């Protein structure tokens, strides 16, 4: 079936997701020998169930590494859970976040909850980055999907050294995650306060008559400007209001900041 370029372009995220799931699914669930991706096969590692490896080290000392590793390979159920959390769950979170943001943008009256950070940003800053910091600090599992599914990597040769430590990098990543989450909530609070000021100014301005008064700041208009609807406000007031909510503060007709015109001959 032929698919137009426009339709394919609008489904790039879904096509990329399907390709990743197909590749990992065929590599981990479709191979009869030791299931591995190309990268895992190249560096001689494979997935294993963490409970099965607790009595031994995570390095196989067998002369037949592939046969030994096959005894520790996870079940199809664990692999399916791993693939769902690794690929499908982030996609679902992203779609829910986009849908929630669209609903919030179209609301006429917003609550405090509407100014919370997006779900995608919270997932990245509050869940994924702290988990990565824990990996750098205490080793263990680097991927959240592997941790939830109870999977680890097992090496197919003896380790000659304990390897480098990443504790300093872990503290840096954790500090960055905390800072990023703090800035997200601070930005949300500032947007909520600006929105409240615009709403309050509009409510007060509706009850005051005056041809030369701005309905937002209630002062004499400075650099009179208007949007496509023709309602006149101060230039700075109208630009600030449409940046918070792209609509006319009086009639709520859609008004982008780029569409505002300055009326130079009108006082």
N, C-alpha and C positions, 0 to 999 in steps of 0.2 A: 504494500500500500504506500503510495507516494504522500509525503508530508511536506507542506510548503515551508520555505525558510522562515516565514514569520511565526508559524506555529512551533517549529523546532527551536527558534530563538527564545520563545517564551517559556520553554520547558527545559532549558539548559541545566538547571539545578536538579530536576528529576532525572534527566538523562545521565548526568554525572553520578548521581546516587545509584541508579540502576547498574551502571558500569562497575562501580566499586563493589556493590553487593555481589554482582555476578562473578567478578574476579576472585574475591575472598571466599565466596561460597564454593566455587569450583575448586579452588586451591585447597581449602580446608575440609570440605565435605565430599568432594568428588574424586579424590585420589585414593587408589587402593593401597599404594605403598605408604610411606610416612607422609602424611599431609603437611605440606609446607608451601609458603609463598616463594617466589623466586628470590626475594631478598633474604628470607630465613634460610633457604637452602644454600645460598652463597656464603653466608657467615656461619653455617653449621649450628643452627639453633632450631628449636621447635617448641610449640606450646605444650604445656603439661598441666595436669590438675594439681593445684597446690597441696591438698591433703595427702596425695600419694607421695609427694616429695619430701614431706616433713621428716621422715626417718633417715633420709639420706641427703647428701649434698646435691646442689643443683648443677653438678658436673658429672657426666657419665664417664666411667673409666673402663667401659667394656671395649673388647676388640671389635665388636659389631655394633656400632653406635645406632644404626637405624633400627635394628631389631630390638635393642634395649629401649630406645626412646619410644617405640610403639606401645610398650606396656604402660607408659605414663600419659599417653595422649588422651585429651579430654573426650567426653562423650559428645554425641551430636546435639544433645539438649544444651549442654554448656556452651558449645560453639555457636548454636543458634542464638542463645541469650547474649553472648559476646558480640555477635554481628549486629543484633538489634540495638544494643546500647551504643556501640561504636558508630554506626551509620544512621540507623533509622531514628533513634531518639533525638540526636541533634537536629535532624531535618524537621521532626515534629515540633520541637521547641521553637525553631526558627519560624515555621509557618504560624504557630499560635501567637508568637510575638508580633509578627507582621499584621495578623488579623486584629489583635488587641490594639496596636498602634493606630490602625485605620479607624477603628471604632472611636478611639479617644479623640482623634483629629476632627471627626464629624460631630462631636458632641457640642451642643450649645452651652451647656452648663456643666462644669467639671468639678469633681470632688478631689480631695487630697490623694486618694488612691490612684487617680488618673495621672498624677505627676510622678509616680514612682518610676524608677528606671525600667527600661524594656526587659522582658524576660530573657532575651538573648544576652544582653549585657550582664545581667545578674548571673546567668549560667556560666559565663566566661570568667567573671571577676570573683564570684563568691564560691564557685564549685571547682572549676577546672584548674585555675591558677593556684589556689591553696593546695589542691591535691598534688600538683606538680612540685610545689615547694616541699611537701612532705616526702616526696620521692628523693629530692636532692638532699634533704636533711637526714633521712633514715633509710635510704635505699628502698628495697621492696619492689613495688609495682609502679611503673611509670604511667600506665594507662588506666583511667577510671573504669573503663569497660572490663578490663582484665581483672581488676580488683573485685568488682561486683560479681563477675562470673566465676571467681576463684581460680584464675589461670595465671601461670607464670611461664617464663621462658626457661628452657633447660639447654645447657651447652653440651655439645657432642665431643668434647675433648677436655683434657685436664687444664685447669687454670694455673698459670705459672706465678701469678701475683694477685693480690687482692684488688688491684685496680685503683684508679684515682678516687678521691673523695670530693663531693660536691656540696658540702655543708654551707660554705660561704655563698655559693650560688643559690642554694635553697633559701637562705635568709633574705637574699636580694629579691628573689621571685615572690616570697611571701610578703615582704614589705611593699612591693609593687602592687600586689593584689589588694592589700588593705588600702593603699593610697587610691587606687583606681575605684574601688567600691565607695570610699568616702567622697570622692569627687562626683561620682554618679548621683549619690543622694543629695549632695550639696547643690548640684545643678538642677535637680528636680525641685528642691525647695525654693530656689531662686525663681524658677519658672512659675511655680505656684503663687508666690508672692506678687510677681509682676502681673499675672493673670487676675489676681484679686484686686489690685490697684486699678486696672483697666475697667473691670466690672463695676467697682465702686464709683469711679469717675463717670462712667456712662450713666449709672442710675441717678446720680446727683444732677448731671447735666440735662437729663430729660425733663426735669421739673423747673428749669430756669430758662426764661425767655431772654432773648438778646441776639440781635442780628450779628453782632461782631464778636460774640463770645464763643470760645472753643468749648465744645461739649465734653471734652476730656479733662482739660486742666482748669476750666471755668474762668480763664483769663481772656483778655483781648487777644484775638488770633494773631500769632506771629508767623509770618510767611504762610499765608493761607494756602491750603492745598486740599485736593479732593481726589477721590477714586473714581471709577467708572460710573458710580451711582450719582455723583454730584454733591454729596454731603461734605461740608467744608469744616476742616479742623486745622490746628497748627501743623506745620510740616513735621516737626519732631514728634508730636503726640501721635499723629496718624501712622508714621513709620514705625514707632515703637509698638503701637497697638497691633498693627498687621503682622509684625514679626512674631508676636506672641500667638495671634490667631488671625489667619489670613481672610478677614472679612471686615466689612464696614462696621464700626462700632454702633452705628445708629440703625441701619436697615438690615445688617447682616448679609448683604450681598457679597459674594466672593470678591476679595480685593487683595491682590498680591502687592508687596512693597514696590515692585518694579513698575506697577501700573499707576502709581500716584503721580499726579500732575501738580505743579506749583503754579498758583494763580498770581502772577506778579503784579497785575494792575488792579487787584482787589485788596482793599485794606480790611 
